[in-house]
Amino acid sequence: MGNSSGSYMKGVAAIHRKYQVALKRAKSRQQVLNAYWKHKKESESLLARHLKDEMGEVKRIKGKMEYR
């Protein structure tokens, strides 16, 4: 998990940087909202991939254990 968790954190940091830049550049209320919706979509996508990777790890570990 160590490596995937690190890449997830880097991904989150990158998405937040992009979001903050977009907010600072926004000149209208609609641009602020658009920045948020894009940020939300990217965040949810990244989280979904991360959780999928973690579930794969859980299944690998579980598969090596004796069933009780």
C-alpha positions in Angstrom: 0.0 0.0 0.0 2.9 2.4 0.7 3.5 3.3 -2.9 -0.2 3.6 -4.0 -1.0 5.7 -1.0 1.9 8.1 -1.8 0.8 8.5 -5.4 -2.8 9.1 -4.1 -1.6 11.9 -1.8 0.4 13.5 -4.6 -2.7 13.3 -6.9 -4.8 14.9 -4.2 -2.2 17.7 -3.8 -2.1 18.3 -7.5 -5.9 18.5 -7.8 -6.1 21.0 -4.9 -3.3 23.2 -6.5 -5.2 23.3 -9.8 -8.4 24.1 -7.9 -6.9 27.0 -5.9 -5.4 28.5 -9.0 -8.8 28.3 -10.8 -10.5 30.0 -7.9 -8.0 32.8 -7.9 -8.4 33.3 -11.6 -12.2 33.2 -11.5 -13.8 36.5 -12.6 -17.4 35.5 -12.2 -19.6 33.5 -9.9 -20.1 30.9 -12.7 -16.4 30.4 -13.1 -16.1 29.8 -9.3 -18.9 27.2 -9.6 -17.3 25.6 -12.6 -14.0 25.3 -10.9 -15.7 23.6 -8.0 -17.6 21.1 -10.1 -14.4 20.2 -12.1 -12.5 19.8 -8.8 -15.2 17.6 -7.4 -15.3 15.3 -10.4 -11.5 15.0 -10.4 -11.4 14.3 -6.7 -14.1 11.6 -6.9 -12.4 9.9 -9.8 -9.1 9.8 -8.0 -10.7 8.5 -4.9 -12.6 5.8 -6.8 -9.3 4.6 -8.4 -7.5 4.7 -5.1 -10.3 2.6 -3.3 -10.3 0.1 -6.2 -6.5 -0.3 -5.8 -6.9 -0.8 -2.0 -9.7 -3.4 -2.5 -7.3 -5.3 -4.8 -4.7 -5.2 -2.0 -7.3 -6.5 0.5 -8.3 -9.3 -1.8 -4.6 -10.3 -2.3 -3.9 -10.4 1.4 -7.1 -12.2 2.2 -6.4 -14.8 -0.5 -3.2 -15.7 1.3 -4.9 -16.3 4.6 -6.4 -19.6 5.7 -10.2 -19.6 5.7 -11.7 -20.0 9.2 
